């Protein structure tokens, strides 16, 4: 297929998604909630809120942004179901469609994340801490937007898609932790600590939580006491989170692309 046609198709779906977002009240609600959550550090502690702002914003980064990103992705995919046959009849592959929608939604999540950080930045919070948190929030938002598209494309019924997405969100939220907690006292985990650490490394929300505790909470630790994989991970958390986000996003977008391509036949 002509690569220029794919580029034009990508921009067409990208701009189409942005126009749809302008008319979507859910997106405005998302932005308002992010802004309100950004004001929490100031409301909770007017005197020293700026010093601990990034740490106080961590719950929103762990719960609000991923959940709304997931729901935004599912809603976007479901909104095209009625015209799916028309879109599939066009001489354009599924790749530009998926990537265009994802890029537009990720941009929206990035703006909402800025709204989350803006109040604390205005009130004098450390820019380095907010930049660190924003980078992780952006990566997590991208993962769950791609996840939402994956669920919305795979499950054609709207109600079932949202229920499936919420159940899988809970798996990401607590599933990895439960497995790690249950396996921590098992002989296999004790004899293979790298495997147990890899389980935490694979979870974007656990990675975000641990990175924030070390970076924002200023928790000291001795990396020499950790297994080799743990030392590699925690010495450079930003590099790992970049790789982790890219891996999850690629997996979800590839699945979405495959599902749309299968519908063509």
Backbone bond lengths (Angstrom), bond angles and torsions (degrees), N, CA, C in turn:
res aa  C-N    CA-C-N  psi(-1)  N-CA   C-N-CA  omega(-1)  CA-C   N-CA-C  phi
1 X - - - 1.460 - - 1.519 109.52 -
2 X 1.317 116.38 144.80 1.447 122.67 -179.19 1.536 110.03 -58.58
3 X 1.373 118.71 122.28 1.456 119.45 -178.58 1.524 112.81 -64.25
4 X 1.347 117.12 -30.35 1.457 119.37 178.48 1.531 110.79 -67.61
5 X 1.327 115.82 -34.03 1.466 119.49 176.41 1.526 110.28 -65.42
6 X 1.337 116.55 -38.23 1.462 119.83 177.91 1.527 111.58 -65.74
7 X 1.335 116.14 -38.32 1.460 119.59 178.80 1.524 110.28 -65.53
8 X 1.346 115.95 -43.93 1.470 119.01 178.28 1.523 110.99 -63.36
9 X 1.338 116.05 -38.84 1.466 119.57 178.30 1.526 111.08 -65.70
10 X 1.329 116.49 -39.50 1.462 120.29 177.70 1.530 110.49 -58.76
11 X 1.323 116.71 -48.56 1.461 119.90 -179.28 1.520 111.65 -66.65
12 X 1.315 116.66 -33.58 1.464 119.37 178.20 1.527 110.90 -64.02
13 X 1.337 116.81 -46.20 1.466 119.80 178.63 1.529 111.15 -69.74
14 X 1.317 117.04 -34.51 1.463 120.87 178.43 1.527 110.71 -62.60
15 X 1.336 116.42 -50.34 1.465 120.30 -179.40 1.526 111.26 -68.81
16 X 1.314 116.19 -34.65 1.472 120.11 177.85 1.522 110.52 -62.39
17 X 1.321 116.37 -40.77 1.462 120.52 179.67 1.523 111.07 -68.29
18 X 1.310 117.29 -38.41 1.466 119.92 177.93 1.523 111.17 -65.52
19 X 1.330 116.61 -40.72 1.474 119.16 177.73 1.523 110.98 -63.63
20 X 1.335 115.88 -40.14 1.469 119.42 177.98 1.528 110.84 -64.45
21 X 1.334 116.89 -35.55 1.455 120.34 -179.86 1.523 111.56 -66.89
22 X 1.334 116.97 -34.61 1.463 120.73 179.30 1.527 110.96 -62.38
23 X 1.323 116.81 -30.45 1.464 121.65 -178.68 1.522 113.24 -95.14
24 X 1.323 116.53 0.46 1.465 121.21 -174.36 1.530 109.81 -96.69
25 X 1.327 117.54 113.77 1.464 120.96 -179.56 1.520 112.20 -66.51
26 X 1.318 117.47 -26.01 1.458 121.11 177.74 1.527 110.98 -61.30
27 X 1.328 117.28 -37.29 1.456 121.33 179.46 1.528 110.32 -65.99
28 X 1.322 116.84 -40.55 1.463 120.10 178.25 1.526 110.72 -66.19
29 X 1.337 116.42 -38.81 1.464 119.89 176.04 1.526 110.22 -62.02
30 X 1.308 116.41 -41.97 1.457 121.98 178.01 1.530 110.08 -58.08
31 X 1.328 116.62 -47.98 1.454 120.29 -179.72 1.522 112.48 -63.32
32 X 1.324 116.85 -41.46 1.463 120.40 179.75 1.529 111.44 -65.52
33 X 1.321 116.81 -40.63 1.461 119.95 178.14 1.524 111.36 -65.84
34 X 1.331 115.89 -38.77 1.465 119.03 177.40 1.525 110.67 -63.79
35 X 1.332 116.53 -41.91 1.463 120.02 178.32 1.525 111.10 -65.49
36 X 1.332 117.29 -41.55 1.460 120.95 178.12 1.525 111.16 -63.60
37 X 1.334 115.94 -41.89 1.468 119.54 177.67 1.526 110.69 -63.89
38 X 1.332 116.29 -33.32 1.456 119.80 178.05 1.512 113.60 -66.32
39 X 1.326 117.34 -23.01 1.462 121.90 178.78 1.522 113.18 -85.14
40 X 1.320 117.36 -10.13 1.466 120.89 -176.67 1.527 112.64 -57.13
41 X 1.352 120.43 -46.20 1.471 118.23 179.61 1.524 113.14 -57.51
42 X 1.320 117.10 -37.19 1.469 120.33 179.93 1.528 111.11 -69.65
43 X 1.327 116.51 -40.13 1.461 120.18 179.17 1.531 111.31 -69.80
44 X 1.320 116.27 -40.00 1.466 120.26 -175.17 1.528 112.30 -69.20
45 X 1.329 116.20 -39.50 1.466 119.72 -177.20 1.524 108.99 -147.60
46 X 1.335 118.32 86.56 1.467 120.81 -176.81 1.523 113.46 -60.80
47 X 1.327 118.05 -26.49 1.464 120.52 -174.33 1.520 112.95 -81.85
48 X 1.331 116.69 -47.48 1.472 119.97 -176.63 1.517 112.49 -120.01
49 X 1.322 116.67 18.57 1.461 119.40 -178.31 1.510 113.60 -62.25
50 X 1.336 116.76 -31.60 1.461 119.92 -178.53 1.525 111.82 -65.77
51 X 1.340 116.98 -31.61 1.457 120.15 -177.27 1.524 112.26 -72.21
52 X 1.325 116.23 -31.57 1.468 120.40 -176.84 1.531 111.70 -115.59
53 X 1.332 116.58 21.42 1.465 120.33 -173.41 1.521 111.40 -61.34
54 X 1.320 117.27 -48.82 1.461 119.90 -176.38 1.527 110.68 -61.69
55 X 1.323 117.02 -39.06 1.462 120.24 178.87 1.525 110.72 -67.43
56 X 1.347 116.88 -37.09 1.466 120.66 178.93 1.519 112.11 -69.99
57 X 1.325 117.30 -23.77 1.462 121.39 179.41 1.526 112.51 -83.49
58 X 1.318 116.48 -7.92 1.470 119.84 -177.01 1.529 113.69 -58.04
59 X 1.358 120.55 -42.64 1.476 118.62 177.84 1.527 113.32 -57.48
60 X 1.337 117.29 -39.37 1.466 119.58 177.29 1.521 110.68 -64.47
61 X 1.331 116.29 -37.67 1.462 120.07 178.92 1.524 111.86 -67.27
62 X 1.333 116.45 -31.02 1.464 120.61 -177.33 1.526 113.20 -85.46
63 X 1.343 117.56 -29.82 1.459 120.52 -172.18 1.531 112.55 -117.54
64 X 1.314 117.21 -52.72 1.471 120.19 -173.67 1.526 112.38 -66.51
65 X 1.316 117.28 -54.95 1.464 120.62 -175.31 1.535 111.90 -63.55
66 X 1.353 119.94 -48.80 1.473 118.48 178.78 1.524 113.45 -60.17
67 X 1.341 117.56 -42.29 1.463 120.00 -177.76 1.524 111.12 -65.50
68 X 1.311 117.56 -47.67 1.460 119.82 -179.66 1.525 111.25 -68.41
69 X 1.312 117.63 -33.26 1.473 120.15 175.93 1.525 110.63 -63.06
70 X 1.328 115.40 -43.97 1.465 120.26 178.14 1.526 110.92 -61.18
71 X 1.336 117.01 -48.32 1.460 120.74 -178.56 1.531 111.18 -65.21
72 X 1.328 117.26 -35.60 1.463 120.56 177.27 1.516 111.01 -64.03
73 X 1.330 116.93 -43.01 1.457 120.20 178.54 1.519 112.55 -65.03
74 X 1.335 116.68 -42.87 1.467 120.01 178.53 1.524 110.26 -63.37
75 X 1.330 117.16 -45.83 1.460 120.48 -179.63 1.512 112.32 -61.28
76 X 1.332 116.82 -40.39 1.463 120.10 179.03 1.520 111.66 -62.60
77 X 1.331 116.12 -44.05 1.465 119.44 179.75 1.527 111.05 -66.63
78 X 1.333 116.91 -39.89 1.460 120.16 -178.06 1.523 112.14 -70.42
79 X 1.316 117.57 -30.08 1.462 120.50 -178.96 1.521 112.70 -65.54
80 X 1.320 117.65 -18.18 1.463 120.95 -179.53 1.522 113.07 -97.04
81 X 1.327 117.41 -0.61 1.458 119.30 -175.88 1.526 112.19 -61.51
82 X 1.335 117.19 -37.90 1.462 119.69 -176.72 1.533 112.21 -66.53
83 X 1.320 116.52 -28.50 1.464 119.81 -179.43 1.523 111.63 -111.56
84 X 1.319 115.48 20.24 1.459 119.44 -178.02 1.527 112.21 -60.99
85 X 1.329 116.84 -43.14 1.461 119.59 -179.01 1.526 111.35 -62.67
86 X 1.341 116.52 -39.08 1.460 120.06 177.90 1.521 111.22 -64.42
87 X 1.322 116.74 -43.35 1.461 119.97 179.78 1.519 111.47 -65.74
88 X 1.330 116.37 -38.10 1.456 119.75 -179.77 1.527 112.21 -69.13
89 X 1.329 117.39 -23.26 1.462 120.09 -179.69 1.524 112.43 -78.80
90 X 1.339 117.52 -9.83 1.449 120.71 -179.78 1.527 110.17 -79.53
91 X 1.347 117.19 149.95 1.477 120.59 -178.40 1.523 112.42 -78.96
92 X 1.313 115.85 52.90 1.463 122.19 -179.82 1.521 107.74 -133.40
93 X 1.321 116.35 134.91 1.454 120.28 179.58 1.517 112.41 -71.05
94 X 1.318 115.11 172.24 1.461 120.14 -178.72 1.520 112.35 -74.84
95 X 1.332 117.17 -23.06 1.459 120.91 -176.66 1.526 113.72 -57.73
96 X 1.354 118.88 -54.91 1.475 119.09 179.15 1.521 112.74 -60.11
97 X 1.306 116.99 -34.44 1.469 120.29 179.45 1.524 110.79 -64.36
98 X 1.323 116.54 -48.37 1.463 120.57 -178.83 1.523 110.83 -66.49
99 X 1.341 116.53 -46.04 1.463 119.75 -177.19 1.522 111.93 -67.99
100 X 1.337 117.03 -37.60 1.454 119.91 178.78 1.521 112.06 -63.97
101 X 1.324 115.67 -44.80 1.471 119.60 178.67 1.524 110.47 -65.02
102 X 1.319 116.19 -43.82 1.458 119.44 -178.78 1.526 111.25 -62.62
103 X 1.329 117.68 -45.22 1.464 120.46 -178.25 1.524 111.12 -61.47
104 X 1.334 117.17 -41.59 1.467 120.28 179.91 1.523 111.04 -66.18
105 X 1.317 116.86 -44.03 1.468 120.11 -179.45 1.528 111.38 -67.78
106 X 1.321 116.64 -36.81 1.463 119.84 178.76 1.530 110.32 -66.56
107 X 1.324 116.35 -36.87 1.463 119.89 175.33 1.528 110.85 -61.55
108 X 1.322 116.41 -42.07 1.466 120.58 178.31 1.526 110.66 -62.84
109 X 1.326 116.62 -42.27 1.465 120.41 178.27 1.525 110.20 -63.65
110 X 1.332 116.78 -38.41 1.454 120.17 177.95 1.518 112.03 -61.90
111 X 1.331 116.95 -40.67 1.470 121.03 177.79 1.532 110.32 -65.63
112 X 1.342 116.29 -43.95 1.463 119.80 177.81 1.526 111.11 -61.84
113 X 1.324 117.30 -36.12 1.461 120.78 177.73 1.523 111.12 -66.35
114 X 1.333 116.19 -36.26 1.467 119.53 176.05 1.525 110.84 -65.20
115 X 1.334 116.04 -38.35 1.469 119.25 176.15 1.523 111.16 -62.69
116 X 1.326 116.47 -33.05 1.457 120.74 177.50 1.530 111.22 -66.62
117 X 1.327 116.71 -36.94 1.460 120.80 -176.58 1.529 113.20 -87.22
118 X 1.330 117.29 -25.23 1.464 121.04 -169.67 1.528 114.38 -57.07
119 X 1.344 120.64 -47.73 1.471 118.93 -178.53 1.520 113.34 -58.59
120 X 1.333 117.02 -42.43 1.462 119.60 -179.40 1.520 110.75 -66.76
121 X 1.317 117.44 -36.01 1.460 120.38 178.04 1.525 110.52 -65.51
122 X 1.325 116.66 -40.41 1.467 121.12 178.89 1.521 110.97 -63.86
123 X 1.325 117.40 -37.55 1.464 121.32 -176.93 1.528 112.69 -86.37
124 X 1.319 117.41 9.07 1.461 119.84 170.34 1.504 116.83 96.62
125 X 1.320 118.91 19.25 1.469 120.76 177.03 1.524 110.01 -69.16
126 X 1.321 115.52 157.72 1.460 120.66 -178.40 1.524 110.10 -64.09
127 X 1.325 116.09 122.43 1.462 120.68 -177.53 1.525 111.62 -64.13
128 X 1.336 117.22 -34.64 1.467 120.24 -179.65 1.525 111.27 -63.97
129 X 1.345 116.82 -41.71 1.467 120.39 179.02 1.526 110.82 -65.70
130 X 1.323 116.46 -43.33 1.466 119.91 179.96 1.526 110.96 -66.64
131 X 1.315 116.97 -37.22 1.462 119.80 177.51 1.522 110.90 -64.72
132 X 1.331 116.61 -41.61 1.464 120.98 176.46 1.526 110.75 -59.91
133 X 1.336 116.53 -46.86 1.463 120.31 -178.73 1.522 111.24 -67.51
134 X 1.330 117.63 -40.97 1.461 120.47 -179.61 1.522 111.13 -62.09
135 X 1.323 116.94 -40.69 1.469 120.61 178.23 1.530 110.17 -59.06
136 X 1.320 117.45 -44.15 1.465 120.58 -179.31 1.528 111.42 -71.33
137 X 1.336 116.45 -38.03 1.460 119.41 177.42 1.524 110.20 -64.18
138 X 1.317 117.25 -40.83 1.468 120.77 178.79 1.528 110.90 -62.48
139 X 1.327 116.85 -43.00 1.457 119.63 178.21 1.516 112.31 -64.43
140 X 1.335 116.64 -44.11 1.464 120.55 178.52 1.520 111.01 -64.19
141 X 1.338 116.67 -42.03 1.462 119.86 177.56 1.519 111.85 -60.74
142 X 1.337 117.02 -40.89 1.464 119.77 177.80 1.519 112.12 -62.71
143 X 1.324 116.24 -40.34 1.472 120.00 178.45 1.522 110.83 -60.51
144 X 1.323 116.99 -46.93 1.461 119.66 -174.32 1.525 112.49 -79.62
145 X 1.325 119.03 -24.53 1.464 119.86 169.68 1.526 109.82 -64.39
146 X 1.338 116.51 -47.97 1.468 120.21 177.73 1.524 110.80 -61.93
147 X 1.330 116.51 -37.87 1.458 121.28 177.56 1.529 110.52 -63.35
148 X 1.336 116.46 -42.76 1.459 120.19 178.54 1.515 112.43 -63.07
149 X 1.326 117.39 -42.03 1.463 120.15 175.92 1.523 110.50 -61.50
150 X 1.320 116.02 -41.18 1.462 120.81 179.91 1.526 110.91 -60.46
151 X 1.333 116.84 -46.08 1.468 121.00 -179.82 1.519 110.21 -68.77
152 X 1.337 117.70 -45.10 1.460 121.20 -177.65 1.513 113.60 -63.81
153 X 1.319 116.83 -32.66 1.465 120.69 178.44 1.522 111.08 -79.85
154 X 1.338 116.60 -34.51 1.465 120.35 -176.32 1.523 112.34 -77.07
155 X 1.344 117.78 -33.34 1.465 122.62 -178.34 1.524 107.47 -111.35
156 X 1.320 116.64 110.79 1.463 120.22 -172.17 1.519 113.77 -78.53
157 X 1.336 117.78 -26.30 1.459 120.39 178.45 1.531 109.35 -77.23
158 X 1.342 117.39 129.74 1.462 121.20 -173.38 1.531 112.45 -62.37
159 X 1.332 117.08 -48.26 1.461 120.25 -177.66 1.530 110.46 -63.91
160 X 1.329 116.35 -45.13 1.460 119.68 179.82 1.529 110.91 -64.29
161 X 1.325 116.93 -34.73 1.458 119.96 179.54 1.525 111.00 -64.10
162 X 1.330 116.62 -45.73 1.462 119.57 179.25 1.528 111.57 -66.21
163 X 1.324 117.29 -41.19 1.465 119.72 178.99 1.526 110.91 -65.13
164 X 1.323 116.41 -41.83 1.464 119.95 177.52 1.522 110.82 -62.72
165 X 1.331 116.20 -43.22 1.455 120.09 179.32 1.518 112.50 -61.49
166 X 1.330 116.97 -42.50 1.459 120.50 179.92 1.528 111.49 -65.68
167 X 1.329 116.09 -40.23 1.470 119.33 178.49 1.529 110.88 -64.23
168 X 1.320 116.79 -43.08 1.459 120.04 179.72 1.525 111.43 -70.36
169 X 1.339 116.95 -30.99 1.464 119.70 174.68 1.522 110.66 -62.40
170 X 1.336 116.74 -39.80 1.458 120.22 176.92 1.530 111.18 -64.04
171 X 1.332 115.83 -35.28 1.469 118.97 176.75 1.524 109.99 -61.55
172 X 1.328 116.85 -45.14 1.454 119.95 178.10 1.523 111.08 -65.99
173 X 1.316 116.31 -34.89 1.464 120.63 -174.80 1.519 111.96 -72.78
174 X 1.331 117.27 -45.66 1.464 120.01 -174.94 1.521 113.70 -126.34
175 X 1.324 117.61 -13.54 1.458 119.53 -174.51 1.515 113.02 -63.09
176 X 1.339 117.04 -48.05 1.462 120.07 179.92 1.526 110.71 -62.01
177 X 1.340 115.75 -38.94 1.469 119.36 -179.69 1.525 111.63 -65.69
178 X 1.329 116.40 -41.54 1.463 119.61 179.98 1.524 111.34 -63.67
179 X 1.322 115.57 -43.64 1.467 119.20 178.74 1.526 110.34 -63.16
180 X 1.342 116.04 -42.24 1.465 119.56 179.00 1.523 111.39 -65.00
181 X 1.333 116.70 -39.29 1.466 120.56 -179.80 1.521 111.42 -66.48
182 X 1.332 116.14 -43.56 1.468 119.86 -179.09 1.520 111.21 -67.75
183 X 1.330 116.27 -39.26 1.464 120.16 -175.56 1.521 113.44 -83.07
184 X 1.353 117.23 -10.77 1.464 119.30 -174.61 1.525 112.18 -61.69
185 X 1.326 116.78 -34.84 1.467 120.45 -177.60 1.529 113.25 -93.66
186 X 1.315 115.38 2.32 1.462 118.46 179.22 1.526 110.37 -80.19
187 X 1.310 115.62 153.19 1.465 120.34 -177.69 1.526 111.32 -62.69
188 X 1.333 116.15 -35.47 1.462 118.74 -178.33 1.527 111.32 -63.05
189 X 1.349 116.70 -43.71 1.459 120.27 -179.63 1.521 111.20 -66.33
190 X 1.334 116.49 -37.40 1.452 119.47 -178.97 1.525 112.08 -71.28
191 X 1.312 116.06 -31.49 1.465 118.89 179.28 1.526 112.05 -88.89
192 X 1.347 117.34 -14.92 1.464 121.70 178.62 1.532 109.62 -130.66
193 X 1.332 116.97 70.15 1.480 119.19 -176.93 1.524 113.50 -62.64
194 X 1.329 117.23 -29.17 1.465 119.08 178.93 1.524 111.60 -63.79
195 X 1.332 116.73 -36.90 1.457 119.97 178.05 1.519 111.64 -66.34
196 X 1.328 117.19 -38.17 1.459 121.22 178.51 1.528 110.42 -67.52
197 X 1.326 116.47 -41.31 1.469 120.47 177.87 1.522 110.76 -65.52
198 X 1.337 116.95 -37.24 1.471 120.05 179.70 1.520 111.09 -61.44
199 X 1.336 117.24 -32.00 1.463 120.68 177.99 1.527 110.50 -62.79
200 X 1.322 117.75 -43.14 1.463 121.24 177.26 1.523 111.23 -69.97
201 X 1.305 116.45 -36.38 1.462 120.20 -179.93 1.522 111.70 -64.46
202 X 1.329 116.80 -31.26 1.469 120.58 -175.93 1.518 112.76 -76.17
203 X 1.328 118.06 -18.12 1.461 121.73 -178.55 1.527 110.01 -89.90
204 X 1.335 118.51 117.56 1.474 118.99 -178.84 1.518 113.20 -62.72
205 X 1.334 118.27 -35.71 1.459 120.09 -179.34 1.527 111.21 -72.73
206 X 1.328 117.50 -37.25 1.461 119.69 175.49 1.521 110.75 -67.30
207 X 1.326 116.32 -40.96 1.464 119.76 177.91 1.523 110.50 -61.33
208 X 1.337 117.14 -43.61 1.458 120.85 177.84 1.522 110.87 -61.65
209 X 1.325 116.74 -44.96 1.469 120.80 -177.91 1.530 110.79 -62.35
210 X 1.323 116.72 -46.13 1.463 120.46 -177.62 1.520 110.89 -69.13
211 X 1.328 117.10 -41.34 1.466 119.81 178.35 1.522 110.65 -61.26
212 X 1.339 116.89 -42.09 1.462 120.64 -178.58 1.530 110.92 -67.10
213 X 1.328 117.54 -39.66 1.459 119.89 178.86 1.519 111.34 -62.09
214 X 1.314 116.36 -38.81 1.461 119.94 -179.04 1.520 112.08 -75.81
215 X 1.339 116.22 -42.11 1.467 120.49 -174.23 1.525 111.55 -84.69
216 X 1.337 116.98 -49.22 1.462 120.31 -175.48 1.521 111.92 -86.86
217 X 1.326 116.75 -35.93 1.444 120.00 179.29 1.514 113.93 -79.39
218 X 1.353 115.75 -8.01 1.466 121.69 178.63 1.528 111.55 54.98
219 X 1.339 115.76 41.34 1.462 120.17 179.68 1.525 109.02 -82.66
220 X 1.323 118.72 118.78 1.472 119.79 179.62 1.527 111.08 -75.25
221 X 1.301 116.15 146.74 1.461 120.14 175.39 1.517 108.66 -152.12
222 X 1.301 114.36 156.57 1.458 121.25 -179.44 1.527 108.13 -104.73
223 X 1.345 118.67 104.61 1.465 119.83 -176.54 1.522 113.38 -65.23
224 X 1.323 117.67 -20.27 1.467 119.03 -178.96 1.523 111.98 -69.19
225 X 1.333 117.51 -18.58 1.460 120.63 179.76 1.519 112.71 -85.17
226 X 1.327 117.51 -3.84 1.458 121.48 -177.14 1.517 110.91 -94.98
227 X 1.343 117.21 159.01 1.465 120.12 171.70 1.531 110.38 -62.28
228 X 1.323 118.61 162.88 1.462 121.23 -175.58 1.535 113.49 -54.68
229 X 1.336 117.34 -42.39 1.467 119.80 -179.51 1.526 110.54 -64.92
230 X 1.316 117.37 -40.54 1.458 120.86 178.74 1.522 111.82 -64.48
231 X 1.323 117.40 -38.79 1.465 120.03 177.74 1.516 110.69 -64.02
232 X 1.333 116.09 -44.44 1.469 119.47 179.80 1.521 110.89 -61.75
233 X 1.330 116.58 -40.09 1.465 121.48 -177.32 1.523 112.17 -67.87
234 X 1.318 117.30 -51.79 1.457 120.88 -169.38 1.527 113.59 -84.78
235 X 1.309 117.66 -12.58 1.461 119.23 174.59 1.518 110.74 -73.62
236 X 1.328 117.58 -33.63 1.473 121.45 179.44 1.529 108.36 -136.78
237 X 1.328 116.25 79.12 1.464 120.66 -175.25 1.522 112.60 -69.85
238 X 1.330 117.20 -32.16 1.468 120.20 -178.39 1.520 110.55 -64.38
239 X 1.316 116.75 -43.06 1.461 119.52 179.97 1.522 110.77 -62.64
240 X 1.347 117.15 -42.69 1.466 119.00 179.62 1.516 111.33 -65.10
241 X 1.338 117.29 -42.86 1.456 118.63 -177.87 1.528 110.94 -65.52
242 X 1.307 117.92 -33.63 1.469 120.71 175.34 1.520 110.91 -62.79
243 X 1.324 116.73 -46.33 1.468 120.90 178.57 1.526 111.19 -65.07
244 X 1.331 116.24 -41.45 1.462 120.19 -179.19 1.522 111.05 -63.51
245 X 1.316 117.10 -46.31 1.467 121.20 179.85 1.518 110.69 -61.63
246 X 1.336 116.31 -45.05 1.465 119.96 -179.95 1.521 111.13 -61.71
247 X 1.334 116.66 -38.74 1.467 120.32 -178.62 1.524 111.10 -66.92
248 X 1.348 117.51 -49.64 1.464 120.20 -179.53 1.529 111.24 -62.94
249 X 1.323 117.41 -43.00 1.467 120.25 -179.62 1.521 110.28 -62.75
250 X 1.316 116.87 -42.58 1.475 120.51 179.99 1.520 110.85 -63.03
251 X 1.332 117.18 -42.81 1.467 120.74 179.99 1.524 111.11 -61.85
252 X 1.324 117.36 -47.08 1.463 121.00 -177.19 1.528 111.71 -68.51
253 X 1.327 117.34 -40.76 1.468 119.46 179.89 1.533 110.65 -69.87
254 X 1.321 116.99 -36.60 1.468 119.64 177.48 1.526 110.74 -64.34
255 X 1.336 116.72 -40.03 1.465 120.06 177.12 1.528 110.46 -63.85
256 X 1.324 117.06 -43.57 1.467 120.80 178.99 1.524 110.67 -61.34
257 X 1.313 116.32 -43.52 1.469 121.01 179.11 1.533 110.25 -60.95
258 X 1.332 116.52 -44.79 1.468 119.93 -179.51 1.526 111.26 -63.77
259 X 1.313 117.53 -41.03 1.467 120.53 -179.99 1.529 111.18 -64.39
260 X 1.325 117.27 -41.84 1.461 119.53 179.18 1.530 111.40 -68.33
261 X 1.307 117.39 -38.37 1.464 120.14 178.88 1.521 111.09 -65.29
262 X 1.336 117.77 -36.38 1.462 120.93 179.32 1.530 111.39 -66.25
263 X 1.330 117.09 -29.62 1.448 120.36 179.60 1.528 112.45 -69.12
264 X 1.296 116.83 -19.20 1.464 120.27 -177.01 1.523 111.30 -74.22
265 X 1.318 116.20 -15.42 1.470 119.11 -174.08 1.524 110.94 -117.13
